[in-house]
Amino acid sequence: MYSEGLAVRTRNFMVAIIVLVGLCSMGAWAQDAAQGTDSTNTAVPTAPATPSEAKATPLPPSTTPAGRVSAVQPSNYIVGVGDVLEVLVWKEGELSKTVPVRPDGMITLPLVGEIKAVGLTPVQLQDQVTDALSKVVSTPQVTVMVVSVNSMSFNIMGNVNKPGFYPLTRPITILDAIALSGGFRDFAKQNKIYVLRKSENGTEQRIKFNYKEVIKGKKMAQNIVLLPHDTLVIP
């Protein structure tokens, strides 16, 4: 009887161990599945994000200088006083310079000296520089570019949000100029705006502009196109 009872207890003990081992194995498998791994502990690759899930990378802010005007056409733009020109001579770095146009209309270049720039297009000027350099350099290849347009600009001052100088690379009316400057500040006298313009004989004329009339469609002739060196005043 004693031996039979011992055998039963031994069999029950073995069964309990087998069940316990099985439960432990199932628990480990469930943990691996939850962690997204297989039985060898290797990470299960996840599906790539769909286009709708991917986040768009924002574009960097523009760093183009305000004074550098790409709209200038070298074949028809007329260089003026205050413009900044970039004169490039191919394979001649020491001869390549960025120079301003002086009040006398001249620029100064290495080996060339002083040369007149005012009244010429960039193409005409590069031809003249090429001719001058041909006397000292073998077959020079010259390119002239307008880096900054200062002669073709107007000034807006007074009660606007962004006063200052603006380039005139296209026709700009008084209404356009007000929009470019960010609009009026508080207490701007919109019916007493005027343009200061110098005539050829040196005298200064004052051209009135009534904003309130123009936006109502009245006396639209007041909305004139601004000329280089005009000053728009917003009292």
Secondary structure as GFF3:
##gff-version 3
##sequence-region A 1 235
A	DSSP	alpha_helix	2	34	.	.	.	ID=ss1
A	DSSP	beta_strand	84	89	.	.	.	ID=ss2
A	DSSP	three_ten_helix	93	95	.	.	.	ID=ss3
A	DSSP	beta_strand	97	100	.	.	.	ID=ss4
A	DSSP	beta_strand	106	109	.	.	.	ID=ss5
A	DSSP	beta_strand	113	116	.	.	.	ID=ss6
A	DSSP	alpha_helix	122	133	.	.	.	ID=ss7
A	DSSP	beta_strand	142	148	.	.	.	ID=ss8
A	DSSP	beta_strand	153	158	.	.	.	ID=ss9
A	DSSP	beta_strand	164	167	.	.	.	ID=ss10
A	DSSP	alpha_helix	174	180	.	.	.	ID=ss11
A	DSSP	beta_strand	193	198	.	.	.	ID=ss12
A	DSSP	beta_strand	204	209	.	.	.	ID=ss13
A	DSSP	alpha_helix	211	214	.	.	.	ID=ss14
A	DSSP	three_ten_helix	220	222	.	.	.	ID=ss15
A	DSSP	beta_strand	231	234	.	.	.	ID=ss16
###
